[in-house]
Amino acid sequence: MHVELSVTSEHLDKEDLRALIQALRACETATFPDKEIIIRVVAPELSMADCDEIIRSINPPYKRGPFTFTRKP
């Protein structure tokens, strides 16, 4: 099964985004301990280094990634 979930906000800052991803990861590991969900985050206001830092701070760490990409204008 392929499921896509989209969350959009213009009011989250870097720490809010980190908290949101961490909450998703905590829910994932508590509810689906044998599964890993891939999360794609688009935050054009943040640098690649900021995005990489956020993803690397999530615990438990993801088995794959993080992968950060820049968007072409």
Secondary structure as UniProt FT lines:
FT   HELIX           14..31
FT   TURN            33..34
FT   TURN            44..45
FT   HELIX           48..57
//
